Amino acid sequence: MARLPEVNVEGTPFNKALANAPEILEAFQQMDKALNNILEPELMEMLRLRSASNNGCDY
């Protein structure tokens, strides 16, 4: 059972959870956009996989 309700916004379940605090969602989206502009897609995916692994998430 989710601890935070998912807000009806487009995107991943993570984005839907962040949408409970719109200012945090906006900051996260800005950071994600900036990283995507400077890092290659393969490196971004490796970062996501490593972060998921470090947090015990089956990404």
Phi and psi in degrees as GROMACS dihedral restraints (atoms count N, CA, C in turn):
[ dihedral_restraints ]
;  ai    aj    ak    al  type     phi  dphi    fc
    3     4     5     6     1   -70.5    20    10
    4     5     6     7     1   144.3    20    10
    6     7     8     9     1   -86.4    20    10
    7     8     9    10     1   -27.0    20    10
    9    10    11    12     1  -114.5    20    10
   10    11    12    13     1   138.6    20    10
   12    13    14    15     1   -69.6    20    10
   13    14    15    16     1   145.2    20    10
   15    16    17    18     1   -83.2    20    10
   16    17    18    19     1   123.3    20    10
   18    19    20    21     1   -80.0    20    10
   19    20    21    22     1   143.6    20    10
   21    22    23    24     1   -75.9    20    10
   22    23    24    25     1    78.5    20    10
   24    25    26    27     1  -127.4    20    10
   25    26    27    28     1   159.4    20    10
   27    28    29    30     1   -77.1    20    10
   28    29    30    31     1   142.6    20    10
   30    31    32    33     1   132.6    20    10
   31    32    33    34     1  -164.8    20    10
   33    34    35    36     1   -76.2    20    10
   34    35    36    37     1   164.1    20    10
   36    37    38    39     1   -57.1    20    10
   37    38    39    40     1   -32.3    20    10
   39    40    41    42     1   -62.8    20    10
   40    41    42    43     1   -45.8    20    10
   42    43    44    45     1   -62.4    20    10
   43    44    45    46     1   -37.9    20    10
   45    46    47    48     1   -65.4    20    10
   46    47    48    49     1   -37.3    20    10
   48    49    50    51     1   -69.6    20    10
   49    50    51    52     1   -41.6    20    10
   51    52    53    54     1   -64.7    20    10
   52    53    54    55     1   -25.8    20    10
   54    55    56    57     1   -64.5    20    10
   55    56    57    58     1   -12.1    20    10
   57    58    59    60     1   -66.1    20    10
   58    59    60    61     1   -21.3    20    10
   60    61    62    63     1  -128.6    20    10
   61    62    63    64     1    87.5    20    10
   63    64    65    66     1   -53.7    20    10
   64    65    66    67     1   -34.2    20    10
   66    67    68    69     1   -67.0    20    10
   67    68    69    70     1   -33.5    20    10
   69    70    71    72     1   -73.1    20    10
   70    71    72    73     1   -41.2    20    10
   72    73    74    75     1   -59.6    20    10
   73    74    75    76     1   -45.0    20    10
   75    76    77    78     1   -61.2    20    10
   76    77    78    79     1   -44.3    20    10
   78    79    80    81     1   -64.0    20    10
   79    80    81    82     1   -41.9    20    10
   81    82    83    84     1   -62.7    20    10
   82    83    84    85     1   -43.7    20    10
   84    85    86    87     1   -64.4    20    10
   85    86    87    88     1   -37.9    20    10
   87    88    89    90     1   -64.4    20    10
   88    89    90    91     1   -43.0    20    10
   90    91    92    93     1   -63.3    20    10
   91    92    93    94     1   -45.1    20    10
   93    94    95    96     1   -61.5    20    10
   94    95    96    97     1   -42.9    20    10
   96    97    98    99     1   -63.3    20    10
   97    98    99   100     1   -43.4    20    10
   99   100   101   102     1   -63.3    20    10
  100   101   102   103     1   -44.0    20    10
  102   103   104   105     1   -64.7    20    10
  103   104   105   106     1   -40.0    20    10
  105   106   107   108     1   -65.7    20    10
  106   107   108   109     1   -25.7    20    10
  108   109   110   111     1   -77.5    20    10
  109   110   111   112     1   -23.2    20    10
  111   112   113   114     1  -112.1    20    10
  112   113   114   115     1   -18.1    20    10
  114   115   116   117     1  -110.6    20    10
  115   116   117   118     1   147.2    20    10
  117   118   119   120     1   -69.4    20    10
  118   119   120   121     1   149.3    20    10
  120   121   122   123     1   -55.4    20    10
  121   122   123   124     1   -37.7    20    10
  123   124   125   126     1   -63.5    20    10
  124   125   126   127     1   -40.2    20    10
  126   127   128   129     1   -68.2    20    10
  127   128   129   130     1   -39.7    20    10
  129   130   131   132     1   -59.6    20    10
  130   131   132   133     1   -43.5    20    10
  132   133   134   135     1   -65.9    20    10
  133   134   135   136     1   -39.2    20    10
  135   136   137   138     1   -62.3    20    10
  136   137   138   139     1   -39.1    20    10
  138   139   140   141     1   -64.4    20    10
  139   140   141   142     1   -42.0    20    10
  141   142   143   144     1   -62.6    20    10
  142   143   144   145     1   -44.1    20    10
  144   145   146   147     1   -64.1    20    10
  145   146   147   148     1   -42.3    20    10
  147   148   149   150     1   -65.4    20    10
  148   149   150   151     1   -42.5    20    10
  150   151   152   153     1   -62.7    20    10
  151   152   153   154     1   -43.6    20    10
  153   154   155   156     1   -62.4    20    10
  154   155   156   157     1   -44.5    20    10
  156   157   158   159     1   -62.5    20    10
  157   158   159   160     1   -44.1    20    10
  159   160   161   162     1   -63.8    20    10
  160   161   162   163     1   -25.9    20    10
  162   163   164   165     1  -100.1    20    10
  163   164   165   166     1     7.7    20    10
  165   166   167   168     1    69.6    20    10
  166   167   168   169     1    28.3    20    10
  168   169   170   171     1  -100.3    20    10
  169   170   171   172     1   133.3    20    10
  171   172   173   174     1   -83.9    20    10
  172   173   174   175     1    79.2    20    10
